[in-house]
Amino acid sequence: MPRCRTERGRLYGGSRDDAKRQTGTTDTPGDAAFRRTDLYGSNPVDPTYSGALSFLRRKYSRDLEGVDVAVTGIPYDLTTTNRAGTRFGPAAIRHASAQLAGQRSYPWADDPLDKPTVIDYGDCAFDFGVPQGVRDEITEHARQIVGAGVKMISLGGDHFITNPLLHAHVGAYGPLSLVHFDAHSDTWRDDGKRIDHGTMFFHAAEEGLVDPAPSVHVGIRTHNDETHGFTILDAPLVIEQGAAKTVAGIRRIVGENRAYLTFDIDCLDPSYAPGTGTPVVGGLSSALALQILYGLAGMNFVGMDIAELAPAYDVGDVTALAGATIAHNFLSLLAAVPSAD
């Protein structure tokens, strides 16, 4: 019986020609994460329910030659203040991404996998028993990628990971604007000795990694009396004014600056993303968040991460699917960044 070749049907497997094109063999399709040789294009070959679970069925590789974007996991969660478990976030996002691997991200007109070459770089390795060294280990992991001229999408992990990721990106690009989606500002002041997922953007501003003036927090709905110069578009405002005005505000604040985008999954309301460590009611819907991301196409993003997805508290994988979909949209945003040539 021939397999369905409609757009929807592509989710459930492809032909032997697809397998040959992507793996270089005439064997039956499967495990494109290891067997594919072509780094371009979506993967209609592997069934959604089986096979090696790389992000969007991209090839697992540490070879950065000819690569435009590397997706990597940072399975770190030792700074959480409430429910732990985000170390399993990268695996959950990869698992949920399997059903997205055979289609382009809606409503983008182009498949982001047809333009840049994208690999799954695997996870950052660190010694959890020596927590004081983890920051440097994550920074070095990221430097190996961005230092090779490759854009990076990181899958967390608790939100502390953005601090060492910013260190690596600033080393390659200079000080950055920050576009931060979250229920929390993560700019609480501390004594500088803590490793904490609620203080890293205070330190990023203090250390000169990000410039607060052309930076923005989106979706905030917890109190912090100090803004440290960041603009805050809180959740009630974003929900009231909608996607178009929020996008206009972000673009006005950030302008043409190089920017880093970080998305804490708890920016979404717990009804859309229960699988997180510090849920806060009154957040964005997944639809609104995706509309905003779509509106940011063409901004000068140099890197991105998604954080705080804790699958142990998820229901029916809805949080993991939201995270995978947001990361899929990250690829479209990177594909839309204007060329520096």
Backbone torsions as a table, in degrees:
resi	resn	phi	psi	omega
1	MET	NA	127.9	179.7
2	PRO	-66.9	148.7	179.4
3	ARG	-84.1	150.1	-179.3
4	CYS	-65.8	133.9	-179.3
5	ARG	-115.4	16.5	173.0
6	THR	-70.5	167.6	179.2
7	GLU	-56.7	-43.7	178.3
8	ARG	-67.7	-38.6	-178.2
9	GLY	-64.9	-23.3	-179.6
10	ARG	-62.5	-19.4	179.2
11	LEU	-69.2	-17.4	-168.6
12	TYR	-114.7	18.7	173.9
13	GLY	123.0	153.2	-177.5
14	GLY	-121.8	-171.7	-176.1
15	SER	-89.1	174.0	175.1
16	ARG	-66.1	-29.2	175.7
17	ASP	-62.8	-39.5	175.9
18	ASP	-61.2	-44.8	-179.2
19	ALA	-61.9	-42.6	-179.7
20	LYS	-63.9	-42.9	-178.4
21	ARG	-64.0	-39.8	-173.0
22	GLN	-90.5	-26.0	-177.2
23	THR	-113.7	-10.8	-179.5
24	GLY	76.1	16.5	179.7
25	THR	-131.1	171.6	173.1
26	THR	-104.6	11.3	179.7
27	ASP	-68.5	168.4	175.2
28	THR	-62.5	149.8	-178.1
29	PRO	-68.1	161.7	177.1
30	GLY	144.6	149.0	176.4
31	ASP	52.7	48.7	178.4
32	ALA	-60.6	-23.6	179.5
33	ALA	-58.9	-26.8	178.6
34	PHE	-110.0	-28.7	-168.0
35	ARG	-100.7	-17.1	-176.7
36	ARG	-71.0	147.7	176.1
37	THR	-113.9	-23.2	180.0
38	ASP	-88.7	121.3	-178.0
39	LEU	-86.8	-1.4	-179.9
40	TYR	-100.4	153.8	168.9
41	GLY	86.8	153.4	174.7
42	SER	-69.2	169.5	-175.2
43	ASN	-116.3	98.7	177.6
44	PRO	-89.8	11.1	-169.0
45	VAL	-90.0	-55.6	-173.6
46	ASP	-71.5	136.5	170.9
47	PRO	-59.8	148.8	-177.4
48	THR	-66.1	-22.2	-170.3
49	TYR	-100.0	3.9	-178.0
50	SER	-149.4	174.5	176.9
51	GLY	96.6	171.0	179.3
52	ALA	-69.3	133.4	-169.2
53	LEU	-100.7	73.1	166.7
54	SER	-81.2	169.9	177.7
55	PHE	-69.4	120.4	-179.4
56	LEU	55.0	28.5	-179.6
57	ARG	60.2	25.9	176.0
58	ARG	-69.8	160.1	179.9
59	LYS	-70.0	130.7	170.9
60	TYR	-72.7	124.8	-178.7
61	SER	-162.6	149.3	168.8
62	ARG	-109.5	8.0	177.2
63	ASP	-87.3	113.4	-176.3
64	LEU	-94.7	2.8	179.2
65	GLU	-64.9	122.9	178.2
66	GLY	74.7	10.9	-178.0
67	VAL	-97.1	138.0	177.2
68	ASP	-97.5	-38.9	-176.3
69	VAL	-135.5	131.8	174.4
70	ALA	-115.3	126.3	174.6
71	VAL	-97.5	130.4	-175.9
72	THR	-140.4	148.5	177.6
73	GLY	-95.8	142.2	174.3
74	ILE	-123.6	84.9	-171.2
75	PRO	-82.7	63.2	-175.5
76	TYR	-116.1	132.9	179.7
77	ASP	-148.4	34.5	-176.7
78	LEU	-88.7	4.3	179.1
79	THR	-114.6	10.9	-178.8
80	THR	-68.8	143.5	-177.7
81	THR	-100.3	-10.5	-179.9
82	ASN	-128.1	-104.0	-175.0
83	ARG	-92.1	123.0	179.1
84	ALA	-81.2	171.8	175.4
85	GLY	129.1	2.9	-178.9
86	THR	-74.1	-7.5	173.8
87	ARG	-62.0	-20.1	177.7
88	PHE	-93.0	2.7	-179.4
89	GLY	-61.5	-48.3	-179.7
90	PRO	-57.7	-41.3	179.5
91	ALA	-65.2	-39.9	-179.7
92	ALA	-66.5	-39.2	178.9
93	ILE	-66.1	-43.2	178.4
94	ARG	-61.1	-43.2	-179.4
95	HIS	-61.3	-46.8	-178.8
96	ALA	-67.9	-27.5	-177.4
97	SER	-70.2	-14.5	-177.6
98	ALA	-58.9	-36.3	-178.4
99	GLN	-79.8	-6.5	177.0
100	LEU	-99.1	-9.1	-168.5
101	ALA	-70.8	-19.7	-176.9
102	GLY	-101.0	12.9	-177.6
103	GLN	-146.6	152.6	176.2
104	ARG	-78.4	157.2	-176.0
105	SER	-71.7	126.5	-179.9
106	TYR	-81.5	139.8	3.3
107	PRO	-100.7	24.4	-178.6
108	TRP	-59.9	138.3	-177.4
109	ALA	-73.4	-31.4	-175.1
110	ASP	-110.5	149.1	174.2
111	ASP	-78.8	118.4	-178.0
112	PRO	-64.5	-15.7	179.7
113	LEU	-86.0	-4.5	175.7
114	ASP	-87.3	-17.2	-176.4
115	LYS	-101.5	-75.2	177.9
116	PRO	-75.5	154.1	170.0
117	THR	-86.6	130.9	-172.1
118	VAL	-127.6	131.6	174.5
119	ILE	-123.9	161.8	166.6
120	ASP	-97.6	114.6	-174.3
121	TYR	-84.6	0.2	-176.2
122	GLY	79.6	-166.8	-174.3
123	ASP	-101.8	152.9	172.1
124	CYS	-70.7	132.6	176.9
125	ALA	-99.6	135.4	177.6
126	PHE	-152.0	164.1	-179.5
127	ASP	-96.0	103.2	-178.1
128	PHE	-64.3	-19.3	-180.0
129	GLY	-79.8	-9.3	176.7
130	VAL	-124.6	71.8	-170.9
131	PRO	-61.1	-27.0	-178.8
132	GLN	-67.9	-15.5	179.3
133	GLY	-97.2	-5.2	-173.0
134	VAL	-66.2	-38.9	-179.9
135	ARG	-55.4	-47.6	-179.0
136	ASP	-67.2	-35.7	-179.7
137	GLU	-67.0	-40.1	177.4
138	ILE	-67.8	-42.2	178.8
139	THR	-58.7	-45.6	-178.8
140	GLU	-66.2	-40.2	176.1
141	HIS	-56.5	-45.6	-179.1
142	ALA	-70.5	-36.7	179.5
143	ARG	-61.5	-35.7	178.5
144	GLN	-61.3	-30.0	-178.7
145	ILE	-85.3	-58.4	-176.3
146	VAL	-68.3	-28.0	177.2
147	GLY	-66.5	-20.7	176.7
148	ALA	-89.9	7.0	-179.9
149	GLY	79.6	19.5	-177.1
150	VAL	-103.8	133.3	174.8
151	LYS	-73.1	155.8	-169.4
152	MET	-131.9	132.3	169.3
153	ILE	-118.9	121.2	-174.9
154	SER	-109.6	139.2	179.8
155	LEU	-111.1	113.5	-179.5
156	GLY	-87.9	172.8	11.6
157	GLY	83.2	148.5	175.6
158	ASP	-75.2	171.6	-167.2
159	HIS	-75.8	-11.0	174.9
160	PHE	-57.0	-28.5	-175.8
161	ILE	-56.2	-25.1	-177.3
162	THR	-65.9	-27.6	179.3
163	ASN	-61.9	-56.5	177.4
164	PRO	-65.1	-31.2	176.5
165	LEU	-64.0	-39.7	176.8
166	LEU	-63.9	-40.2	177.5
167	HIS	-55.5	-45.1	-178.9
168	ALA	-67.5	-42.7	-177.5
169	HIS	-69.4	-38.9	178.5
170	VAL	-65.8	-33.4	175.3
171	GLY	-61.2	-29.5	-179.6
172	ALA	-92.6	-32.3	-170.3
173	TYR	-119.9	-10.6	-173.2
174	GLY	87.0	177.6	-178.4
175	PRO	-55.6	145.5	-169.8
176	LEU	-125.0	159.2	162.3
177	SER	-82.1	154.1	179.9
178	LEU	-119.0	128.4	171.6
179	VAL	-112.9	111.0	-165.4
180	HIS	-124.2	114.8	175.7
181	PHE	-98.5	125.5	-173.5
182	ASP	-172.4	159.4	168.0
183	ALA	-83.9	-15.8	-174.7
184	HIS	-125.8	146.4	-179.0
185	SER	-72.2	-28.6	-177.2
186	ASP	57.6	32.3	176.9
187	THR	-121.7	25.3	177.1
188	TRP	-66.7	140.2	-176.6
189	ARG	-77.8	140.2	172.3
190	ASP	-140.8	-174.1	-173.1
191	ASP	-85.2	2.0	179.0
192	GLY	86.0	-3.8	-178.7
193	LYS	-99.7	-13.2	-175.5
194	ARG	-85.8	152.3	165.1
195	ILE	-109.2	109.9	-166.1
196	ASP	-143.7	142.4	179.3
197	HIS	-87.4	10.4	177.0
198	GLY	-119.4	6.4	-176.3
199	THR	-128.1	-2.8	-167.3
200	MET	-68.9	-25.5	179.2
201	PHE	-84.7	-22.5	165.6
202	PHE	-59.3	-48.0	-179.8
203	HIS	-69.0	-35.6	178.8
204	ALA	-61.1	-38.8	177.3
205	ALA	-71.2	-43.9	-179.2
206	GLU	-62.8	-35.0	-176.9
207	GLU	-86.6	-3.2	179.3
208	GLY	78.3	15.9	178.2
209	LEU	-72.3	-39.3	177.6
210	VAL	-125.6	149.9	175.4
211	ASP	-96.6	113.7	-176.2
212	PRO	-62.1	-32.9	-173.8
213	ALA	-59.2	-46.6	176.7
214	PRO	-96.1	35.4	-179.5
215	SER	-124.8	160.3	-172.7
216	VAL	-148.9	138.5	169.8
217	HIS	-100.6	133.1	-176.6
218	VAL	-123.0	129.0	174.8
219	GLY	93.4	7.6	-175.6
220	ILE	-62.0	139.5	176.3
221	ARG	-152.4	36.1	170.9
222	THR	-135.7	152.0	-173.0
223	HIS	-81.7	137.9	167.0
224	ASN	-150.4	115.5	-173.4
225	ASP	-70.2	-16.9	179.8
226	GLU	-105.2	127.2	176.5
227	THR	-95.0	-21.1	-178.7
228	HIS	57.9	23.9	176.6
229	GLY	91.2	-4.0	177.3
230	PHE	-77.0	145.2	170.4
231	THR	-82.7	137.4	-179.1
232	ILE	-117.6	119.7	169.9
233	LEU	-104.4	93.1	-171.8
234	ASP	-75.1	168.3	-173.6
235	ALA	-59.8	-46.2	179.2
236	PRO	-57.7	-40.4	178.7
237	LEU	-65.1	-47.5	-177.7
238	VAL	-61.5	-43.1	-179.3
239	ILE	-66.5	-40.1	-179.1
240	GLU	-69.2	-43.0	-174.0
241	GLN	-88.6	-19.2	176.2
242	GLY	85.9	179.8	-172.0
243	ALA	-67.8	-45.5	-171.7
244	ALA	-61.2	-46.9	-179.5
245	LYS	-70.4	-33.3	176.9
246	THR	-65.8	-44.4	177.7
247	VAL	-60.3	-44.5	179.3
248	ALA	-60.0	-39.6	178.3
249	GLY	-65.0	-45.1	178.7
250	ILE	-61.1	-45.6	-179.2
251	ARG	-64.2	-39.2	179.4
252	ARG	-65.5	-40.4	-177.2
253	ILE	-71.7	-45.5	-174.0
254	VAL	-83.6	-33.9	-179.1
255	GLY	62.4	-137.3	-178.1
256	GLU	-98.2	10.7	-179.4
257	ASN	-62.0	151.3	166.6
258	ARG	-64.8	137.0	-172.9
259	ALA	-137.9	151.2	173.7
260	TYR	-112.6	132.9	-178.5
261	LEU	-108.6	125.8	176.9
262	THR	-127.8	134.0	-174.6
263	PHE	-126.9	107.9	171.5
264	ASP	-81.3	125.7	-174.9
265	ILE	-61.6	-19.7	178.4
266	ASP	-77.2	1.0	166.7
267	CYS	-60.0	-32.9	176.0
268	LEU	-75.1	148.6	175.6
269	ASP	-62.3	146.9	-179.9
270	PRO	-58.0	-21.9	175.8
271	SER	-67.5	-22.0	178.2
272	TYR	-103.8	-21.9	-177.1
273	ALA	-145.8	73.5	179.0
274	PRO	-71.9	-21.2	-174.0
275	GLY	-83.8	71.1	178.3
276	THR	-150.8	163.7	-171.8
277	GLY	-82.2	-29.8	-176.3
278	THR	-132.4	68.8	-176.9
279	PRO	-69.1	145.3	177.9
280	VAL	-134.5	125.0	-178.4
281	VAL	-70.9	161.5	178.1
282	GLY	88.4	22.9	-175.2
283	GLY	-93.8	-172.5	-178.9
284	LEU	-73.6	150.7	168.4
285	SER	-78.0	159.4	176.1
286	SER	-63.5	-35.5	179.7
287	ALA	-63.7	-43.8	-180.0
288	LEU	-65.3	-43.0	179.3
289	ALA	-60.6	-42.9	-179.9
290	LEU	-67.0	-37.2	176.2
291	GLN	-60.8	-41.5	179.1
292	ILE	-65.2	-46.5	179.2
293	LEU	-58.6	-42.7	179.3
294	TYR	-59.4	-36.3	-179.1
295	GLY	-73.1	-10.6	-178.7
296	LEU	-91.5	6.2	179.7
297	ALA	-57.3	135.3	178.6
298	GLY	96.2	-10.2	175.3
299	MET	-72.7	157.9	-170.4
300	ASN	-89.5	67.4	178.9
301	PHE	-80.8	135.2	178.9
302	VAL	-107.4	-14.5	179.6
303	GLY	-172.8	164.1	-173.7
304	MET	-152.8	154.6	170.4
305	ASP	-147.3	159.5	170.9
306	ILE	-126.2	135.5	-169.8
307	ALA	-135.4	166.4	169.8
308	GLU	70.9	24.9	175.0
309	LEU	-88.9	117.2	-177.2
310	ALA	-117.9	96.3	-169.6
311	PRO	-65.7	-18.1	179.8
312	ALA	-63.0	-22.8	-178.4
313	TYR	-105.2	8.1	-178.0
314	ASP	-78.0	162.0	177.4
315	VAL	-127.9	115.0	178.3
316	GLY	61.3	23.1	178.9
317	ASP	64.0	20.4	-176.7
318	VAL	-68.0	-35.1	178.2
319	THR	-69.8	-43.0	178.4
320	ALA	-61.8	-40.0	178.5
321	LEU	-66.8	-39.7	175.9
322	ALA	-61.5	-44.0	178.9
323	GLY	-62.9	-43.5	178.7
324	ALA	-64.4	-38.7	-179.9
325	THR	-67.9	-40.9	176.6
326	ILE	-62.0	-44.9	178.7
327	ALA	-63.8	-36.5	174.8
328	HIS	-60.2	-42.1	176.8
329	ASN	-66.5	-31.5	174.6
330	PHE	-55.8	-41.9	179.2
331	LEU	-60.7	-41.6	178.1
332	SER	-65.0	-36.4	177.4
333	LEU	-65.4	-41.8	178.1
334	LEU	-66.5	-37.4	178.1
335	ALA	-65.2	-24.2	-178.0
336	ALA	-92.3	-1.5	179.1
337	VAL	-67.3	129.6	-179.1
338	PRO	-58.8	143.4	179.1
339	SER	-66.6	144.2	178.2
340	ALA	-80.8	-7.9	-177.8
341	ASP	-73.0	NA	NA
